[in-house]
Amino acid sequence: MGNTDVVVRSHACKALAKIGEKAATTEVIDALANALMDTNVDVSSHACETLTKIGETAANTQAINALIDALGDTNIEVRSHACEAFTKVSEKAAIIELVNGFLKALGDADASVRLQTSQTLRKIDIKLVTIDAINALLKVLGDTNSYVRQNVRETLGDIGKKAATIELINGLVNALSDNNAHVRIGACWSLCKMGEKAATVEVINGLANALADSNIIVRERACMCIASISEKAATTKLINALVNALRDMVLDVRTAAIWAMRKLSERAATTEMINGLLNAIRDNDADVRSQACIALGQIAEK
């Protein structure tokens, strides 16, 4: 693969891909790692494809570092192949090497690297996601790139649905009070995706506080999150916070609040909740009034 002829180098990568796992020697992996940086797009793309084919046994530090570098390649095909190869490598890679690789990539100055890494994290085995990786993901909730933020919050939500650890939940609760609005929004998104698994006292209190957040989207997402954990969320503090949200100046927040209140009314009804719903009947928005009537009807049936 050190041949000066581009066609020869490209065919060499293809040939190794056909050989598969039997080609996964140290020398071959090192050569493929170097080929990932080839100036010719065909060669670097084929190198990624080959690492994908033999990835289950190609988990050495150099291969992982090379794939991280490839995540930031200017060519979208190379980046895409690198993500696929990284996913395969992650199945057999030593966890410490993998985590260090992801931590490095999540902090990369290039947004395309952070984006590709956050997408790759959604594909790997959940058991490989360590506390360090979760902490790194929590920090990236405030990324300057909106697509990175979206992928990260979805990843954290996926992790939480499968393994709602204390570390993850506490990290998201702390994120609800972060100075960065993007982080607070992302935390609400992730908790919402986790559903009732996120229904701890700390989360419920954090969401109650989020209903008074200065950011409109945070308040709206907090309401949606409350609706997703409604069965265990009917605390006095939370209900009072929702009643206040029914008087929010922003329609989207009131709409989300009335939906959350309707979900809570299926499980419990307090005097404060009923009074809040009665006031909502006089809202200037027809949908809010309609949802308030439905919620009161549900309470009356009990």
C-alpha positions as CSV (number, residue, x, y, z in Angstrom):
1,M,0.0,0.0,0.0
2,G,3.0,2.2,-0.2
3,N,3.1,2.0,-4.0
4,T,3.2,5.3,-5.8
5,D,0.4,4.2,-8.1
6,V,-3.0,5.2,-6.7
7,V,-4.8,2.3,-8.5
8,V,-2.4,-0.2,-6.9
9,R,-3.0,1.2,-3.4
10,S,-6.7,1.2,-3.9
11,H,-6.7,-2.4,-5.2
12,A,-4.6,-3.5,-2.3
13,C,-7.2,-2.2,0.2
14,K,-9.9,-4.0,-1.7
15,A,-8.0,-7.2,-1.7
16,L,-7.5,-7.0,2.1
17,A,-11.2,-6.5,2.5
18,K,-11.9,-9.7,0.7
19,I,-9.5,-11.6,2.9
20,G,-11.4,-10.3,5.9
21,E,-10.4,-11.2,9.5
22,K,-7.4,-13.3,8.4
23,A,-5.8,-10.0,7.2
24,A,-6.0,-8.5,10.7
25,T,-2.3,-8.6,11.5
26,T,-0.5,-5.8,13.2
27,E,1.4,-4.9,9.9
28,V,-1.8,-4.8,7.9
29,I,-3.7,-2.7,10.5
30,D,-0.8,-0.3,10.6
31,A,-0.8,0.0,6.8
32,L,-4.5,0.6,6.7
33,A,-4.2,3.2,9.4
34,N,-1.7,5.0,7.2
35,A,-3.9,4.5,4.1
36,L,-6.8,6.3,5.9
37,M,-4.7,9.5,5.5
38,D,-4.0,8.9,1.8
39,T,-4.4,12.0,-0.3
40,N,-6.5,10.0,-2.7
41,V,-10.2,9.7,-1.7
42,D,-10.7,6.3,-3.2
43,V,-7.7,4.9,-1.3
44,S,-8.8,6.4,2.1
45,S,-12.4,5.3,1.5
46,H,-11.4,1.7,0.7
47,A,-9.1,1.7,3.8
48,C,-12.1,2.5,5.9
49,E,-14.2,-0.1,4.2
50,T,-11.5,-2.7,4.8
51,L,-11.2,-1.8,8.5
52,T,-15.0,-2.3,8.7
53,K,-14.7,-5.8,7.3
54,I,-11.9,-6.8,9.6
55,G,-13.0,-4.5,12.4
56,E,-13.9,-7.1,14.9
57,T,-10.3,-8.0,15.4
58,A,-8.8,-4.7,14.3
59,A,-9.0,-3.0,17.6
60,N,-5.6,-1.6,18.3
61,T,-4.8,1.9,19.5
62,Q,-3.3,3.0,16.2
63,A,-6.4,1.9,14.2
64,I,-8.7,3.7,16.7
65,N,-6.7,6.9,16.5
66,A,-6.6,6.7,12.7
67,L,-10.4,6.3,12.6
68,I,-10.8,9.3,14.9
69,D,-8.7,11.4,12.5
70,A,-10.8,10.0,9.6
71,L,-14.0,11.3,11.3
72,G,-12.8,14.8,10.4
73,D,-11.9,14.1,6.8
74,T,-13.1,16.7,4.3
75,N,-14.7,13.9,2.2
76,I,-18.1,12.8,3.5
77,E,-17.7,9.3,2.2
78,V,-14.5,8.8,4.3
79,R,-16.2,10.2,7.4
80,S,-19.2,7.9,6.8
81,H,-17.0,4.8,6.3
82,A,-14.9,5.8,9.4
83,C,-18.1,5.9,11.5
84,E,-19.1,2.4,10.3
85,A,-15.6,1.1,10.9
86,F,-15.6,2.6,14.4
87,T,-18.9,0.9,15.2
88,K,-17.4,-2.5,14.2
89,V,-14.2,-1.8,16.1
90,S,-16.1,-0.8,19.2
91,E,-17.5,-4.4,19.6
92,K,-14.0,-5.8,20.4
93,A,-11.9,-2.7,21.3
94,A,-10.5,-2.4,24.8
95,I,-12.9,-0.1,26.6
96,I,-10.2,2.3,27.8
97,E,-9.0,2.8,24.3
98,L,-12.5,3.3,22.9
99,V,-13.5,5.8,25.6
100,N,-10.3,7.8,25.2
101,G,-10.9,7.9,21.5
102,F,-14.4,9.2,21.9
103,L,-13.4,11.7,24.6
104,K,-10.8,13.1,22.2
105,A,-13.2,13.2,19.3
106,L,-16.0,14.9,21.2
107,G,-13.6,17.7,22.1
108,D,-12.3,18.2,18.6
109,A,-12.3,21.7,17.2
110,D,-13.9,20.6,14.0
111,A,-17.7,20.4,14.3
112,S,-17.8,17.6,11.7
113,V,-15.7,15.4,13.9
114,R,-17.9,16.0,16.9
115,L,-21.0,15.4,14.8
116,Q,-19.8,12.1,13.3
117,T,-18.6,11.0,16.8
118,S,-22.0,11.8,18.4
119,Q,-23.7,9.8,15.6
120,T,-21.4,6.9,16.1
121,L,-22.0,6.8,19.8
122,R,-25.6,6.1,19.1
123,K,-24.7,2.9,17.3
124,I,-22.3,1.2,19.7
125,D,-23.1,-1.3,22.4
126,I,-24.6,0.5,25.4
127,K,-22.5,-1.6,27.8
128,L,-19.4,0.2,26.5
129,V,-20.6,3.6,27.5
130,T,-18.8,4.5,30.7
131,I,-19.2,7.3,33.3
132,D,-16.4,9.2,31.6
133,A,-18.2,9.0,28.3
134,I,-21.5,10.1,29.8
135,N,-19.8,13.1,31.4
136,A,-18.3,14.0,28.1
137,L,-21.7,13.8,26.4
138,L,-23.2,16.0,29.1
139,K,-20.7,18.7,28.3
140,V,-21.4,18.5,24.6
141,L,-25.1,19.2,25.2
142,G,-24.0,22.8,24.9
143,D,-22.1,22.4,21.6
144,T,-22.2,25.3,19.2
145,N,-23.4,23.0,16.4
146,S,-27.2,22.2,16.6
147,Y,-26.8,18.9,14.9
148,V,-24.2,17.8,17.4
149,R,-26.5,18.8,20.3
150,Q,-29.4,16.9,18.8
151,N,-27.4,13.7,18.4
152,V,-26.0,14.0,21.9
153,R,-29.3,14.5,23.6
154,E,-30.8,11.6,21.6
155,T,-27.8,9.4,22.6
156,L,-28.2,10.3,26.3
157,G,-31.9,9.5,26.1
158,D,-31.1,6.1,24.4
159,I,-28.6,5.3,27.2
160,G,-31.1,6.3,29.8
161,K,-33.9,4.2,28.3
162,K,-31.7,1.1,28.5
163,A,-29.7,1.9,31.6
164,A,-30.9,4.8,33.7
165,T,-27.9,5.0,36.1
166,I,-27.7,7.3,39.0
167,E,-24.7,9.0,37.4
168,L,-26.6,9.8,34.2
169,I,-29.8,11.0,36.0
170,N,-27.8,13.2,38.4
171,G,-25.8,14.5,35.5
172,L,-29.0,15.5,33.6
173,V,-30.5,17.0,36.8
174,N,-27.4,19.2,37.2
175,A,-27.6,20.1,33.5
176,L,-31.1,21.5,34.1
177,S,-29.5,24.4,36.0
178,D,-26.5,25.0,33.6
179,N,-25.8,28.5,32.5
180,N,-26.0,27.4,28.9
181,A,-29.6,27.3,27.6
182,H,-28.7,24.6,25.1
183,V,-27.5,22.4,27.8
184,R,-30.8,22.9,29.8
185,I,-32.9,22.2,26.7
186,G,-30.8,19.1,25.9
187,A,-31.2,17.8,29.5
188,C,-35.0,18.1,29.2
189,W,-35.0,16.3,25.8
190,S,-32.9,13.4,27.2
191,L,-35.0,13.0,30.4
192,C,-38.2,13.1,28.3
193,K,-36.9,10.3,26.1
194,M,-36.1,8.2,29.2
195,G,-39.7,8.4,30.4
196,E,-40.7,7.0,33.7
197,K,-37.2,5.6,34.3
198,A,-36.3,9.3,35.0
199,A,-39.0,9.8,37.6
200,T,-36.8,10.4,40.6
201,V,-37.4,13.0,43.3
202,E,-34.4,14.9,42.1
203,V,-35.6,14.9,38.5
204,I,-39.2,16.0,39.4
205,N,-37.8,18.9,41.6
206,G,-35.5,19.9,38.8
207,L,-38.3,19.9,36.2
208,A,-40.5,22.0,38.6
209,N,-37.7,24.6,38.7
210,A,-37.3,24.4,34.9
211,L,-40.9,25.5,34.5
212,A,-39.8,28.9,35.7
213,D,-36.7,29.0,33.4
214,S,-36.0,32.2,31.5
215,N,-35.8,30.3,28.3
216,I,-39.1,29.5,26.5
217,I,-38.0,26.2,25.0
218,V,-36.7,25.0,28.4
219,R,-40.1,25.7,29.9
220,E,-41.9,24.0,27.1
221,R,-39.7,20.9,27.1
222,A,-40.0,20.6,30.8
223,C,-43.7,20.4,30.5
224,M,-43.4,17.7,27.8
225,C,-41.0,15.8,30.1
226,I,-43.4,16.0,33.0
227,A,-46.1,14.5,30.7
228,S,-43.8,11.6,29.9
229,I,-43.2,10.7,33.6
230,S,-46.8,11.6,34.6
231,E,-47.5,8.5,36.7
232,K,-44.9,9.4,39.3
233,A,-44.8,13.1,38.9
234,A,-47.9,14.3,40.7
235,T,-46.1,16.1,43.6
236,T,-47.5,19.3,45.2
237,K,-44.4,21.3,44.1
238,L,-44.7,20.1,40.5
239,I,-48.5,20.7,40.3
240,N,-48.1,24.2,41.6
241,A,-45.4,24.9,39.1
242,L,-47.6,23.6,36.3
243,V,-50.5,25.8,37.5
244,N,-48.1,28.8,37.2
245,A,-47.1,27.6,33.7
246,L,-50.8,27.7,32.6
247,R,-50.5,31.5,33.0
248,D,-47.3,31.7,30.9
249,M,-47.2,34.6,28.4
250,V,-46.1,32.2,25.7
251,L,-48.8,30.0,24.1
252,D,-46.5,27.1,23.3
253,V,-45.6,26.8,27.0
254,R,-49.3,27.0,28.1
255,T,-50.2,24.4,25.5
256,A,-47.5,22.1,26.8
257,A,-48.4,22.8,30.4
258,I,-52.1,21.9,29.8
259,W,-51.1,18.7,28.1
260,A,-48.9,17.8,31.1
261,M,-51.7,18.7,33.5
262,R,-54.1,16.5,31.5
263,K,-51.7,13.6,31.8
264,L,-51.4,14.2,35.6
265,S,-55.1,14.5,36.1
266,E,-55.4,10.8,34.9
267,R,-53.6,9.8,38.1
268,A,-54.3,12.5,40.7
269,A,-56.3,15.6,41.2
270,T,-55.7,18.3,43.8
271,T,-57.6,21.6,44.6
272,E,-54.7,23.6,43.1
273,M,-54.9,21.5,39.9
274,I,-58.7,21.9,39.6
275,N,-58.5,25.7,40.1
276,G,-55.7,26.0,37.6
277,L,-57.8,24.1,35.0
278,L,-60.8,26.2,35.7
279,N,-58.8,29.3,35.0
280,A,-57.4,27.7,31.8
281,I,-61.0,27.4,30.5
282,R,-60.9,31.2,30.1
283,D,-57.6,31.1,28.1
284,N,-57.7,33.0,24.8
285,D,-56.5,29.9,22.9
286,A,-59.1,27.4,21.9
287,D,-56.8,24.4,22.2
288,V,-55.8,25.3,25.7
289,R,-59.5,25.7,26.7
290,S,-60.4,22.4,25.0
291,Q,-57.6,20.4,26.8
292,A,-58.6,22.0,30.1
293,C,-62.2,20.8,29.7
294,I,-61.0,17.3,28.8
295,A,-58.8,17.2,31.9
296,L,-61.7,18.4,34.2
297,G,-63.9,15.8,32.6
298,Q,-61.4,13.1,33.5
299,I,-61.3,14.3,37.1
300,A,-65.1,14.3,37.3
301,E,-65.3,10.7,36.1
302,K,-63.3,9.6,39.2
